[in-house]
Amino acid sequence: MSAPPELPRTRAALRDSGHVHRSVAAEVRENLLGLMGSGAPRFPGVRGFDSTVLPQVERALLAGHDIVLLGERGQGKTRLIRALVGLLDEWSPAVAGCQVNDHPFAPVCPVCVRRSAEEGEDLPVVWRHRRERYGEKLGTPDTGVGELVGDVDPARLAEGRSLGDPETIHYGLVPRANRGVFCVNELPDLPARAQVALFNVLEERDLQVRGYSLRLPLDVLVVASANPEDYTSRGRIVTPLKDRFGAQVRTHYPLTLEDELALVRQEAVLPEGTTLPAHVWETVARFTRLVRASKRVDARSGVSVRFAVAAAETAAASALRRSALSGGEAPVARVCDLAQAVEPLLGKVEFELGSEGREAEVLHALLRRATAEAFRERLGGADLSALSDRFSGGATVESGDLVGAVELLRRVGTVPGLAAMIDRAAPESEDGPPTQGLAAAVVEFALEGLYLERRLSKDTLPGGGVYRF
């Protein structure tokens, strides 16, 4: 993204424009207060943290503290950290060609100090967008100090410079994030030596590289993420580093079904043209919460929001596959498509000891329970006697992931009150007339609910089942 052409391009022009140099902490504080005063969203895309996590984060930012976010996998820690970029100024000046993004009014690196003395008020200025002021590193056991902080640049030594010349330093990720936000994901996975290298950054706000007599003052907001077990129990983080973070904030999974549902809808990317009716979205959200609460699942590992996202996307893909194989009808996900997501989801769940070999059985049972809860919520008070009476004479209806919508509706026959069922199970269809795919999805949802309420029987088949009285 190119900076607006009217912005100053030299230090003299920048000074004449009335620009005021602020620290990153002051910049974030003022912008956050401005958003609070206007009522505008402070952390777009972050859901379920409004009354718990975000107030703590805001207090830490207003205090100018570095932050470590503790939470199990898939709780939105990285999304929250990346949202902090929105609290920076949209455009910020820097010395042109500077590796560490020095402010033109206060250069700190040896190269910029020399250039400032030589070029004076003609020192060239570039403008960096807020997105360019964010750096991120995934903590891994092979991360070195040089990668984070910096090291000697052999190419500059080959030019004839002396080993003690500070201009021979190749700066690492942290100094290159100077005057911005730097994130360390999975902080405990950094080796101890790399963690120690962050001591000065967090406390003295400066940088030390090998044996150079260089103390480079940094202006950077450091935010880290970690799993609570790794952070507090296994001793994988150097204790003094914990003490240097100004704030520790505990994240969590969505506390309510509404937050879970909104988050899954926000994050899932469905194949183009596919539809997930409201009752299928709700079943996915309930399924995720039941898996998370199950005693057969390792609570310390957690069940990521990515579990729900993958379930929704797989169900949509199953509907798309059925559409392609049954003649190209509109792909609308049904209950039978959710069952096809169980096997692919096994890799996202850590089970407790004693569940070996029964993992899929556990998830299928929880999915049936989630479907029953969604049925009671959406169709529990509906009169489905006409549908259940359809089977009283010994009739059967086979459904499955390869049975098209038209064929399923033909097998079921006329369903009195179907329009009212659709309004209750999938109210979003009010925007237009119900399609055959949506009608089939609601009918199958009702059949499965009647089975789970023991008002119908079902013979389970691969990919579906046969409903009978």
C-alpha positions in Angstrom: 0.0 0.0 0.0 1.4 3.4 -1.0 1.4 6.2 1.4 -0.6 9.3 0.5 1.5 11.6 -1.7 0.8 14.7 0.5 2.7 13.3 3.5 6.1 15.0 4.3 9.1 13.4 2.7 12.0 15.1 4.7 12.6 15.7 8.3 12.2 19.4 7.8 8.8 19.0 6.2 7.8 16.6 8.9 8.7 19.1 11.5 6.9 21.9 9.7 3.7 19.8 9.5 3.4 19.8 13.3 4.0 16.1 13.7 4.5 14.9 17.3 6.8 12.0 18.1 5.1 9.5 20.5 6.1 6.2 21.9 4.3 3.1 20.8 2.7 2.8 24.3 1.4 6.4 24.1 0.2 5.9 20.5 -1.8 2.8 21.4 -3.1 4.4 24.6 -4.4 7.6 22.8 -5.9 5.6 19.9 -7.6 3.2 22.3 -9.1 6.0 24.3 -10.3 7.6 21.1 -12.1 4.4 20.1 -13.6 4.1 23.5 -14.9 7.6 23.4 -16.5 7.1 20.0 -18.0 3.7 20.7 -16.2 2.2 17.7 -15.1 -1.5 17.8 -11.7 -1.8 19.4 -10.9 -5.4 18.4 -12.8 -6.3 15.2 -13.3 -10.0 14.7 -12.7 -10.9 18.4 -15.8 -12.6 19.8 -16.8 -13.8 23.3 -14.2 -11.8 25.2 -16.1 -8.6 25.7 -16.7 -8.9 29.5 -13.8 -11.1 30.4 -10.5 -10.9 28.4 -10.8 -7.5 26.6 -11.2 -5.4 29.7 -7.9 -6.9 31.1 -6.2 -6.3 27.7 -7.3 -2.7 27.6 -6.1 -2.0 31.1 -2.7 -3.5 30.2 -2.5 -1.3 27.1 -3.5 1.8 28.9 -0.8 1.1 31.5 1.8 0.6 28.7 2.5 -3.0 29.7 3.8 -5.9 27.6 1.3 -8.8 27.7 1.3 -12.6 27.7 -1.9 -14.3 26.8 -2.4 -17.8 28.4 -4.9 -20.2 26.9 -5.5 -23.6 25.3 -5.2 -24.1 21.6 -7.8 -22.4 19.3 -9.0 -19.7 21.7 -8.2 -16.8 19.5 -5.0 -15.6 21.1 -3.2 -14.8 17.8 -6.3 -13.2 16.4 -6.5 -10.9 19.4 -2.8 -10.1 19.2 -3.1 -9.2 15.5 -6.1 -7.0 16.2 -3.7 -4.8 18.3 -2.3 -3.5 15.0 -5.6 -1.5 14.6 -4.6 0.6 17.6 -1.6 2.0 15.8 -1.7 5.1 13.7 -2.6 4.3 10.1 0.7 5.9 8.8 3.9 6.4 10.8 7.1 8.2 9.6 10.5 6.4 9.6 14.0 7.2 8.4 14.2 6.0 4.8 16.4 2.8 4.5 16.6 2.2 8.3 16.6 -1.4 9.3 15.0 -0.7 12.7 12.5 1.9 11.6 14.0 4.9 13.5 11.8 7.9 13.9 13.3 10.9 12.0 13.2 13.1 15.2 15.0 10.5 17.4 17.3 8.2 15.4 19.0 5.5 17.6 20.8 3.0 15.3 24.4 3.8 14.4 23.7 4.2 10.7 20.8 6.7 11.3 22.7 8.7 13.9 25.5 9.1 11.3 23.1 10.0 8.5 21.3 12.4 10.7 24.5 14.3 11.4 25.5 14.3 7.7 22.1 15.1 6.1 20.5 17.2 8.8 17.0 18.4 8.1 17.2 16.9 4.6 17.1 13.4 6.1 14.6 11.5 3.9 11.4 10.1 5.4 9.2 7.2 4.4 5.8 6.3 5.7 4.9 2.9 7.0 1.3 1.6 7.2 0.2 0.1 10.5 0.3 -3.4 9.0 4.0 -3.1 8.3 4.6 -2.3 12.0 3.7 -5.8 13.1 6.2 -8.7 13.5 5.5 -12.2 14.5 7.6 -15.3 15.4 6.4 -18.8 16.2 8.5 -20.1 19.1 10.3 -23.3 18.1 13.2 -25.2 19.8 15.6 -24.3 17.0 15.0 -20.5 17.3 18.4 -18.8 17.8 19.4 -15.5 19.5 20.6 -14.2 16.2 17.2 -14.7 14.6 15.4 -12.8 17.4 18.0 -10.1 18.3 20.7 -10.0 15.6 24.2 -11.2 14.7 27.3 -10.2 12.7 26.7 -9.8 9.0 29.5 -11.6 7.2 28.9 -9.7 4.0 29.7 -6.4 5.7 32.8 -7.8 7.2 33.9 -8.9 3.7 33.6 -5.3 2.6 36.5 -4.5 4.9 34.7 -3.2 8.0 36.2 -4.1 11.4 34.5 -6.7 13.6 33.8 -4.1 16.3 32.0 -1.8 13.9 28.3 -1.7 15.0 27.3 -1.1 11.4 28.2 -4.8 10.7 25.2 -6.0 12.7 22.4 -7.7 10.9 19.4 -7.0 13.1 16.9 -9.8 14.1 13.1 -9.8 14.1 12.7 -7.9 17.4 14.7 -4.8 16.5 13.1 -4.8 13.0 9.7 -4.5 14.8 11.0 -1.3 16.5 8.2 1.2 16.9 5.6 -1.4 16.4 4.1 -4.6 17.9 6.0 -7.8 18.1 4.3 -11.2 18.9 6.0 -14.4 20.1 3.5 -17.3 19.7 4.1 -20.4 21.9 6.6 -18.5 24.1 7.6 -21.6 26.2 8.9 -23.4 23.1 11.7 -20.9 22.7 15.0 -22.3 24.0 16.2 -20.9 27.3 19.0 -18.9 25.6 16.6 -17.1 23.3 14.3 -16.4 26.2 17.1 -14.8 28.1 17.8 -12.6 25.1 14.4 -11.0 25.6 15.2 -9.9 29.1 16.7 -6.5 28.1 14.0 -5.9 25.5 11.2 -6.2 28.1 12.9 -4.5 31.0 15.6 -2.1 29.9 13.9 -1.6 26.5 17.2 -2.0 24.7 19.2 -4.5 22.7 22.5 -6.2 23.1 24.2 -8.1 20.3 27.1 -10.5 21.1 30.1 -8.6 22.4 29.4 -5.3 20.7 29.4 -2.2 22.9 26.0 -1.2 21.6 22.9 -0.5 23.6 20.1 0.2 21.1 17.0 1.6 22.8 13.9 0.0 21.4 10.3 1.2 21.4 8.2 -1.9 20.9 5.1 -3.5 22.4 5.8 -7.2 23.0 2.9 -9.6 23.2 3.3 -13.3 23.7 1.0 -16.4 23.7 1.4 -19.6 25.6 -0.4 -22.7 26.8 -1.1 -22.4 30.6 0.3 -25.9 31.2 3.6 -25.1 29.4 3.8 -21.7 31.1 3.2 -22.6 34.7 3.7 -26.4 35.2 6.4 -27.8 33.0 9.1 -25.2 33.8 9.7 -24.6 30.1 9.9 -20.8 30.5 12.7 -18.9 32.3 11.2 -17.6 35.5 12.6 -14.0 35.2 11.0 -13.6 31.8 7.6 -14.2 33.3 8.3 -11.4 35.8 9.1 -9.0 33.0 5.7 -9.1 31.4 3.6 -6.3 32.8 0.3 -8.2 32.4 -0.8 -11.9 32.2 -4.3 -12.4 30.7 -6.1 -15.7 30.7 -8.2 -16.4 27.6 -11.0 -19.0 27.3 -13.3 -20.7 24.8 -16.7 -19.1 24.1 -18.8 -19.0 27.3 -22.2 -19.1 25.6 -23.7 -21.0 22.7 -24.5 -17.7 21.0 -20.8 -16.7 21.0 -19.7 -20.1 19.8 -22.2 -20.0 17.0 -21.2 -16.5 15.9 -17.5 -17.4 16.0 -18.0 -20.5 13.8 -20.1 -18.6 11.3 -17.4 -15.9 11.2 -14.5 -18.2 10.7 -15.9 -21.0 8.4 -15.2 -20.6 4.7 -17.7 -22.8 2.9 -17.3 -24.0 -0.7 -18.9 -21.5 -3.1 -22.6 -22.1 -3.6 -23.1 -24.3 -0.6 -25.5 -23.6 2.2 -25.6 -24.6 5.9 -29.1 -24.1 7.3 -29.4 -22.5 10.8 -30.2 -25.8 12.5 -27.0 -27.3 11.1 -24.9 -24.4 12.3 -26.4 -24.8 15.7 -25.7 -28.5 15.8 -22.1 -27.8 15.0 -21.8 -25.3 17.8 -23.5 -27.6 20.3 -21.4 -30.6 19.1 -18.2 -28.6 19.8 -19.2 -27.6 23.3 -20.2 -31.1 24.2 -16.9 -32.5 23.0 -15.1 -29.8 25.0 -17.0 -30.8 28.1 -16.7 -34.5 27.7 -14.9 -36.5 30.4 -13.4 -38.7 27.7 -11.6 -35.7 26.2 -8.3 -34.3 27.6 -9.4 -30.9 29.0 -5.8 -29.7 29.3 -5.3 -30.0 25.6 -8.6 -28.3 24.8 -10.9 -28.5 21.8 -10.1 -25.7 19.4 -12.6 -23.5 17.6 -10.9 -24.9 14.5 -12.7 -28.2 15.4 -16.1 -26.5 14.8 -14.9 -24.7 11.7 -13.6 -27.9 10.2 -16.9 -29.7 11.0 -18.9 -27.0 9.2 -16.7 -26.9 6.2 -16.6 -30.7 5.9 -20.5 -30.9 6.1 -20.7 -28.3 3.4 -18.2 -30.2 1.3 -20.3 -33.4 1.8 -23.3 -31.6 0.5 -21.4 -30.3 -2.5 -20.3 -33.9 -3.3 -23.8 -35.2 -3.1 -24.9 -32.4 -5.4 -22.3 -33.3 -8.0 -23.3 -37.0 -7.9 -27.0 -36.5 -7.9 -27.4 -34.2 -10.8 -26.2 -30.8 -9.7 -29.0 -29.7 -7.4 -28.4 -26.9 -4.9 -25.9 -28.2 -2.2 -27.5 -27.8 1.2 -25.9 -29.5 4.2 -28.0 -32.0 6.2 -27.7 -34.0 9.4 -26.2 -36.9 7.5 -23.4 -34.7 6.3 -22.3 -33.8 9.8 -21.8 -37.5 10.5 -19.3 -37.6 7.6 -17.2 -35.0 9.5 -16.5 -37.2 12.5 -13.6 -39.2 11.1 -11.7 -36.2 9.7 -12.1 -34.5 13.1 -10.4 -37.2 15.1 -7.0 -35.7 14.7 -8.2 -32.4 16.4 -9.1 -34.1 19.7 -6.9 -35.6 22.4 -8.7 -38.3 24.3 -8.2 -39.5 27.8 -6.7 -42.9 28.6 -9.3 -45.6 28.3 -10.9 -44.4 25.0 -8.4 -46.0 22.7 -10.1 -47.5 19.7 -13.4 -45.9 20.6 -12.6 -42.3 19.6 -15.0 -42.3 16.6 -17.8 -43.9 18.7 -17.4 -41.2 21.4 -17.7 -38.4 18.8 -20.7 -40.0 17.1 -22.5 -40.3 20.4 -21.8 -36.6 21.2 -23.0 -35.6 17.7 -26.3 -37.5 18.3 -26.7 -35.7 21.6 -26.0 -32.3 19.9 -28.5 -33.0 17.2 -31.1 -33.9 19.9 -30.5 -30.7 21.7 -30.8 -28.6 18.5 -34.0 -30.5 17.7 -35.6 -29.8 21.0 -34.6 -26.2 20.7 -36.0 -25.6 17.2 -38.7 -28.3 16.7 -39.4 -29.5 20.2 -42.7 -27.7 20.4 -43.8 -28.3 16.8 -46.6 -30.8 15.9 -44.8 -33.5 14.0 -47.5 -36.1 14.4 -48.3 -36.0 10.7 -44.7 -36.8 9.8 -44.4 -39.6 12.4 -47.8 -41.0 11.3 -46.3 -41.4 7.9 -44.5 -44.5 9.3 -47.4 -46.1 11.2 -48.3 -48.4 8.4 -44.9 -50.0 8.2 -43.5 -47.5 5.7 -39.7 -46.8 5.7 -37.6 -44.0 4.4 -33.9 -44.3 3.6 -31.7 -41.3 3.7 -28.0 -40.7 3.5 -25.2 -38.5 2.2 -25.7 -39.7 -1.4 -29.5 -39.4 -1.4 -30.4 -36.2 -3.2 -32.9 -33.7 -1.9 -35.5 -34.4 -4.6 -35.3 -38.2 -4.0 -35.5 -37.8 -0.2 -38.6 -35.6 -0.5 -40.2 -38.2 -2.9 -39.5 -41.0 -0.5 -41.1 -39.1 2.4 -44.1 -37.8 0.4 -46.3 -34.9 1.3 -45.5 -33.4 4.7 -48.3 -31.3 6.2 -47.0 -28.2 7.9 -43.6 -28.3 6.2 -43.5 -24.6 5.7 -43.9 -24.0 9.5 -41.1 -26.6 10.2 -38.8 -24.7 7.9 -39.6 -21.4 9.6 -38.7 -22.8 12.9 -35.6 -24.9 12.0 -34.1 -22.5 9.4 -35.6 -19.1 9.9 -32.9 -17.5 7.6 -34.8 -18.9 4.7 -37.4 -16.1 5.1 -35.3 -14.1 2.6 -36.7 -16.2 -0.2 -38.8 -19.2 -1.0 -37.5 -22.5 0.5 -35.6 -24.6 -1.9 -36.0 -28.4 -2.2 -32.5 -28.7 -0.7 -33.6 -26.7 2.4 -36.9 -28.6 2.6 -35.0 -31.9 2.5 -32.6 -30.7 5.2 -35.4 -29.8 7.6 -37.3 -33.0 6.9 -34.2 -35.1 7.6 -33.5 -33.0 10.7 -37.1 -33.8 11.9 -36.7 -37.5 11.2 -33.4 -37.7 13.1 -35.0 -35.8 16.0 -37.9 -38.1 16.1 -35.5 -41.0 16.2 -33.4 -39.5 18.9 -36.6 -38.8 20.9 -37.5 -42.5 20.4 -40.6 -41.8 18.4 -39.1 -43.5 15.4 -36.6 -46.4 14.9 -33.6 -46.3 12.7 -31.4 -48.9 11.0 -28.0 -47.3 10.7 -26.3 -47.8 7.3 -23.0 -46.4 6.0 -23.6 -42.8 5.2 -27.1 -42.7 6.5 -29.9 -44.9 7.7 -33.4 -46.3 7.3 -36.2 -44.7 9.4 -39.1 -46.8 10.4 -41.9 -46.8 13.1 
